[in-house]
Amino acid sequence: MVQSMSRVRHIRVTPQKARRVIALIKGKQAQEALAILKFAPQGASEPVYKLVASAIANARVKADATNTFLDERDLFVHRAYVDEGTTLKRFQPRAQGRAFKILKRTSHITIELATPDEFVADQPAAPAKATTTKKASK
């Protein structure tokens, strides 16, 4: 079961650039992810940093509501993904009366944090290795 989730929609970062930043923090401890994002040079790292901080705060509030203890150092980035949002279409004038289309892409970013026992429990079990014997062909 997922401990906490945080989502931002219609953020003005292209999905391709946001996925590069998300790849840096997948599977990492939440506090370590914040440290990585704080010093990442990419422009998308700031909104992702805020999103991870928000997910940590959501986990804290959820734990307080259920009267359970939560150590923030136990939270891991269980799942993080970027979906493509709406695209704003703009036009720029070009030579000889032509128009040039500019696509301003947006993203929907989702981050889910979980504790280590939940992190392991949600992973699919490794499939058993099938042993096949090959007949020698002559």
N, C-alpha and C positions, 0 to 999 in steps of 0.2 A: 504494500500500500504506500502511496506517495505521501510524504510528510507535509510538504508545502509546495505551492506552485505560484509563479508570478508570470504575468504576460503583459507585453506592450504591443499595441497595434498601430499601424500606419506611421511607423517611425521612418523618417526621411533618410534612410541608409539603404543602399542597394542590398538585396539578399546575398549576393555573391561576396560582398565585403563583410557582411555580418557573419556569414558562415565561417570565414577565416578566423574571426575572433572567437566564435563559439567553439571551434575546434581546439583552441588553446586550453579551454577549461573543462571539457567533457571528462567526467570520471574523477575529477580532482576534488579535494576537500574544499568546502565553501570558503573558508578563511584564506586558503592558498589561492583559490580562484580570484578572490578580491585583490590579493597582493599582485597577482599576475596582471590583472586588468588595470590596476592603478598605474603600472609602468609600461603598458603596451602602447606603442606609437600609433596604432590604427585609430581612426576617427570613431569607429563603431564601438570602441572599448568603453567609452564613457556611458552610453545608455545601457550597455550590458552590465557594467559595474553597478549601476543603480538598480538594475533588475535583480541581480544576485543579492544585493543588500536588502531589497524589498522582499525577496523570497525568504531570507533569513528572519526578517521581522515577522513575516506571516507565520513561520514555524514557531516563533516565540509566542505569538498571540494564540495560536492554536493549542500549544502546550499549556499555556496559562488557562485557557478556557476549559480544558479537560483535566486540569490539576495534575499534570504530569511533569516530571523533571526533564529538561532539555539542555544538553550541553551543546552549544553551538559548534564546538570543535568536532562533534560527531557527524555533522551534516556533510553530505557529499552531493555533487552535481549528478543526480541520477539520470536525468534526461534533459537535453537542451537541443532545440531545433529552431530553424528559421523558415518561415513560409513567406511566399511572395504576396505582397499587399497590392493595393490598387496602384495604377500607374497614372501619374499626372502627365497630360500631353500638352506640350507648349510648342509654339512655332517661332522660328527666327527668320527674319527676312534675309534672302540671299540675292545673288546677282540676277539681273534680267527678270525681276518680278517673281522669282521662285520663292518657295517657302521651304524651310528645313525643319523637320520634326525633331523636337527634343523630348525624350522620355525621362521623366523624373520618377524613378522607381521607389517604392516603399516596402517595408518589411513588417511581418508579424513575428516577434521573437517570444519564445516560451522557454522557461527554465523551471525544472522540477527538482527539488532537493529531497533527499531521503536519508535516514540513518543507515549505518552499515548493514544491520541485519535485514532491513527492508531492501537495501541496495542489492544484497546477494540473493534474497528470496525472489525478486522479480526477474532475475536473469534466467533465460531459458537453459534447461539442462543440456549439457553437451551430449550430442547423439553418440550412441555406442558405435564403435568402429565395426564395420561389417568386414568379416574376413571372407574374401573370395579367392578361390583357387583357379588359376588359369591353366588350362591344358596346353601343353607344349605342342605347337604345330610344326610340322616338318615340311 
